Amino acid sequence: MELNVLMYLVPAIVMFGCGVYGFLTRKNMIAIMISLELMLNAVDINFVVFNRYLFPGQMEGMMFTLFAIAIAAAETALALAIIINVFRAVRNVDISEISKLKF
């Protein structure tokens, strides 16, 4: 691979690794959601880089990335609404406190 491709892939790999680590180790729902968004952004970077490397004249990877960003924005809005409702019920956004929602 060219050096230009690696200049984009290495930060994307680091971002994805940080997202996985944060997703697996955090107890706060907002921190977990931020880690998930970090992983999605790393995947979007990979889509664009591989599109530019494999098919330099075409825009499929970039269009797919735009759709992925739009879906991620909708997912974030929905997740924040769920987190706000959980906070109203439990007064905490810790994952271990979610079991209190069971009746």
C-alpha positions in Angstrom: 0.0 0.0 0.0 1.1 3.5 -0.5 2.2 5.8 2.3 -0.8 8.1 1.7 -3.2 5.3 2.4 -1.5 4.3 5.6 -1.5 7.9 6.8 -5.3 7.6 6.9 -5.7 4.0 7.9 -3.5 4.1 11.0 -5.5 6.9 12.7 -8.7 5.1 11.8 -7.5 1.8 13.3 -6.5 3.7 16.5 -9.9 5.4 16.6 -11.7 2.1 16.2 -9.5 0.5 18.9 -10.2 3.4 21.3 -13.9 3.0 20.5 -13.9 -0.7 21.2 -12.0 -0.2 24.5 -14.4 2.5 25.6 -17.4 0.4 24.7 -16.2 -2.6 26.6 -15.0 -0.8 29.8 -17.4 2.1 30.4 -20.5 1.9 32.6 -22.0 5.2 31.7 -24.5 5.0 28.8 -23.4 8.4 27.3 -19.7 7.3 27.3 -20.8 4.0 25.6 -22.7 6.0 23.0 -19.6 8.2 22.3 -17.5 5.1 21.9 -19.9 3.7 19.5 -19.9 6.9 17.5 -16.1 6.8 17.5 -16.2 3.3 16.0 -18.7 4.4 13.3 -16.5 7.4 12.3 -13.5 5.1 12.0 -15.4 2.9 9.7 -16.5 5.9 7.6 -12.9 7.0 7.3 -12.0 3.5 6.0 -14.8 3.6 3.5 -13.5 6.8 2.0 -9.9 5.7 2.0 -10.5 2.4 0.4 -12.8 4.0 -2.2 -10.0 6.5 -3.1 -7.4 3.8 -3.2 -9.3 1.1 -5.2 -11.5 3.2 -7.4 -10.0 6.7 -7.6 -12.5 8.2 -10.1 -15.7 7.0 -8.5 -17.7 8.2 -5.5 -19.5 5.1 -4.1 -17.5 5.0 -0.9 -18.1 8.7 -0.2 -21.9 8.4 -0.9 -22.1 5.3 1.4 -20.2 7.3 4.0 -22.7 10.2 3.7 -25.6 7.8 4.2 -23.8 6.2 7.2 -23.3 9.6 8.8 -27.0 10.4 8.3 -28.0 7.1 9.9 -25.5 7.6 12.8 -27.1 11.0 13.4 -30.5 9.5 13.6 -29.2 6.7 15.9 -27.6 9.3 18.2 -30.8 11.3 18.5 -32.8 8.1 19.3 -30.2 6.9 21.8 -30.1 10.3 23.6 -33.9 10.2 23.9 -33.7 6.7 25.4 -31.0 7.8 27.8 -33.0 10.8 28.9 -36.1 8.6 29.6 -33.9 6.1 31.5 -32.5 9.0 33.5 -36.0 10.3 34.4 -36.9 6.8 35.6 -33.8 5.8 37.5 -32.0 9.2 38.1 -28.8 7.6 36.9 -27.3 6.6 33.5 -25.1 3.8 34.9 -25.6 0.5 33.0 -25.7 -1.5 36.3 -28.7 0.6 37.4 -30.8 -0.4 34.4 -32.0 -3.6 36.2 -34.1 -1.3 38.4 -36.4 -0.7 35.3 -37.7 -4.3 35.5 -40.9 -4.5 37.4 
